Amino acid sequence: MAKESFYDAISSNKRNSVFLILLIFAVFFGLAWAISMAFQPGYFFVIMSLSIFISIIYILGTYYNCDKIALWSVSAKPADARFKHQQNMVEGLAIAAGIPAPRLFIMQNEQINAFASGRDPKHAVICLTTAACEKLKDTELEGVIAHEMAHIKNFDVRFMTLVAVMVGAIAIFSEMFLRSLWYGGGSRDSDNGKGNAIFFLIAILLAIIAPLIVKIVQLSISRKREYLADSSSVQFTRYPVGLISALKKINAVNKPVKVTSAMQPLFFAETWPEKTQSMFSTHPPISARIRALKEIGG
């Protein structure tokens, strides 16, 4: 069987990510439609507008300060003269990626890991753990840095922010609808009681399961973006063996990184041991990432 090129892998993962985000939109509008059929339209649009407004305000505040929040949450410090070699790697790979060189930060941690943050390439940072700097060979570290560079170049923070807006809107919308039931649930159309009751039950069911569905989809998108970043890393370095070797080292050590749930999707590798992998994992299994890299030339 012919090996898949990294161009094919990148295109495939972009298509899959777009499909999954469309699924989130579909769930949102399905929930909105069911509630609009169960309640008077005016009542529905007030709740929908308020839920979207609250979600957007929260996400925008996070979006414009995401790099500062991420670095603060892990106590990362700007790279000093001891990490000049790693800084040179970042600058060289930024040239290969065709983006401005991100600022480099260092996080004190014994697990080999890294993350990127920032709303666009001009406001981006890359953070490496001390273990990544100490335990990885140059080719391995280049693969990891190139992976994070890919997240920056592919505007993954912006993409995942859009997903977070939709997921947050659905969660808030569902919560407000369910809570409203304690206070009478709004005005129902007595002239269409049976049909209205059916839509009312559908709306309740969707309000309960929709947040869970879109959260699973959100995590699936996160996993797809990791495959995309791996493929882009190969495009930048032209040496998948380095990234594969880094993944193997991480898998061998298998130590958790204690970070908040909001930070987990940002990291290069899962922050918990691979044996805990499930549909709620933020990253694909390392073994699956290695297989995918071998298929594109590793």
N, C-alpha and C positions, 0 to 999 in steps of 0.2 A: 504494500500500500504506500502511495506517495505521501511524503511528509507535508503537513500543512505549513504554508508560509506564514510569517508573522503578519503580513498584510491581510491575509484571509482570516487569521485569528482575531485581529483588531476589528475588522468589518463585522464578523460574526458576533462578537461581544457587544459592539455598539447597537446592532439590530436587536439583540436580546434585551439590552437595557431599555431601549425605546419601547419595546413590546411590554415590558413589565411596568413601566411608568404609565403607559396607556391603560393597563389593567387597573392601576390605582385610580385613574380618572374615571374609569367605568364603574368601579365600586362606589366612588363618591357620588356620581350622578344617579346610580341605581338607588342609593340610600335617599338622596334628595327627592327623587321621583316618588318613591314609596311614601315618604312623609308628606309630600305635597298632595298626594291622593287621599291621605288619611286626615289631613287638617285643612283649614282654610289657607289658600295660597299666601295671603298677606302675613299670616302668622309664621309660615314656613320661611319666607324670604327674610323676615326680621332675624330669625335664629341663624339662618345660613350666613347672612351678611356679618352678623356679630361674631360668629365662630371663625370665619375667614379673617376678619379684621384682627382679632386677638392673635391668631396663629401667625399672621404676617408680621405684626409688630414684634412678637417674640423672636421669630426667625431672623428678621432683619437686624435686630440688635445683636444676635449671636453671629450672624453672617459677617458684619462689618468689624467684629472684634474676635473672630474665630481663632486667629493665630495667637493673639494675646491670651485668650482664655485657655487654649490648649497648652501653651508653654507654661502658664502659671499653674495649671492643674497637676503638672508632673515635675514642677520645680526645675525646669530646664534653664540652663545658663548659656549665654553666648559663647561660642567656641573661642578659646584663647590661643596663644602661640603654640601650645602643646598639640593642637589639632590642625596645624598648618597643612599637613599632608592631606588630611581629609577635606579641608577647605579647597585645596587645589583640585581634588577629585570633583567636588561639587561644581567648581567653575568650569572645568573641562567638559563635564557631562551636560552642563547648561548650554554650552556652545553646540554640542552635538544635538541637543533637543531643540535648539533655536529659541531659547527663552532667556530672560535675565537671570543671572545667578541668584538663587535664593539665599537668604541669610542662614547660616549654620548654627544650630544650638546643640548642646550636649545634655543628656539626661543620665543621672547616676542610677544605673541598674545593672544587675548581673545577667539579665537575659539579653540575647542578641535580638535587637529589634530597632525599629525606626518609624517615623511618621512624617507626613507633610501636612501643612495647613496654609491657609491664606485664600482670600476670595478670588485672586487671579494671579498670573505669573509675576506681576509687578509688586505684589504684596504677599509674597510666599516665603515660607520658612521650611527648612528640613531639620529634623531633630534626630540625632543618633544616640543610642544608649552607649555607655562606656564599654560595655561588653562587645558591642558591634565593632567599635574602634580597636579593641584589644585582641579579639579572637578571630576576626575575619581576615583572610588574605586580601590583597589589593583587588584581585579579580572578583572575589566574592563581595567585597564591600562596594565595588563599582556597580555590581548587579543590583544590590539593595538600593543604593542611591539612585540609580537609573529608574528603578521601579517607582520610587517616590517622586522623581522628576516627572515621570509619566502622569502621575496623579495631578501634578500641577499643570502640565501642558494640556491634559485632557479636560481641564476645568472640572475635576471631579467634585471639589467642594461646592461649586456653584450648582452642579447637577444634583448632588445629594441634598442640597438645601431646598431645591424645588421639590424633591421627593418628600423632604421633611415637612414642608409647608402643607402638602396634600395630606400626609399622614396625620399631622397635627390638627388640621381642619376637621378631618373625619373623626378623630378621637374627641375633640371638643364638641363637635356637632352632635355626635352620638350621646355623649355624656349629658349635654343640655337637654336633648330630647327625652332621654330616660328619666332625668330628674323632673322634667316638666310633668311627667305622668303622676307624680306624687301630689301635684297641685291641680289635677283635673284634666291635664293634657290638652287644653285649648278647646276651641269650638268645633264640634263635629257636625257634619251635615245629617240631620235627622231624616231628611227625605230620601237618603240613600244609605240607610242604616246597614244593611247586609254587606253591600259592596264596600262601604266605608270601613266596616269592621275587619274585613279580610285584609285590606291595605294597612289597617292599623296594626294587625298582627304581623304582617310582613315587615312593616317599618320597625317594630320592636325587635323582631328576629335579626334584621340587618343591623340595627343599632348595637346589638350585642356582639355579633360575629364580625362586623366590618372592621373594627379596630384591630382585631387579631389577624384577619386576612391581610390587611394592608401592611401590618408590621412584618409579617412573614415575607410579603413581597418586597418590602423595603430591605430586609436582610438579604434576600435573594439578589436584589440589584447590587448591594454592597459586594456580594461574592462575585458577581459578574464583573464588576469594576476592578476587582483584584486580578482576575484573569486578563483583563484588558491591559492593566498596568504591567503585568508580567510580559505580555507580548510586546508592549511598547519598549520595555527595558531591553529586550533582545534587539529591537530595532536600533536603539541608541548605542549599545555596546557591541553588537554583532557577535556576542559570545555568551550563549545561553548556559554554557557549562559553569560559569562563575555564579550565576543566580541559582542554578540547581544545587551547587555545592553549598551555598549559603543556606538554602532551605533544608538541606540534609543536616547541617550542623544545628540549626534551630530545633529540628525534630528530635535530634539526639539528646539535646540538653533538656528540653521539655519542661522549663520552669515558668510558672505564671508571672505575669506583670500585674501588680495591683493598681488598677486605674478605674475611673468611673465608667459606667456603661456608655456614656456619650463619647468617651475617648476610644473605646475598643475598636470601632470601625476604622479609625484613622491609622492604626498601626500596620506595619508591614506584614506581620504574622499574627495569628490568633493569640490573644493574651492569656489563654488558658490551654491546658494540655489537649492534644488532638483527640484523645479518647472521649472528651466531652462534646464532640461535634454533633450537631443536630440542625434541624431547620431553623433554629434560633441562633445559629452561629453567624458571626459577622464575616468570616473568611472561609474559603473552601479548604478542605483537608490538604495538608502539605503534600501528601502522596499524590493527590489529584493534580495539584499545581505542577509537580515534577513531571508527571505523565504528559500533561499538556505542553510543557516546555520541550520535552523530548520529541514530541510530534512535530514541532516546528524547527527542529534542527539540532536538538541537544544531544 
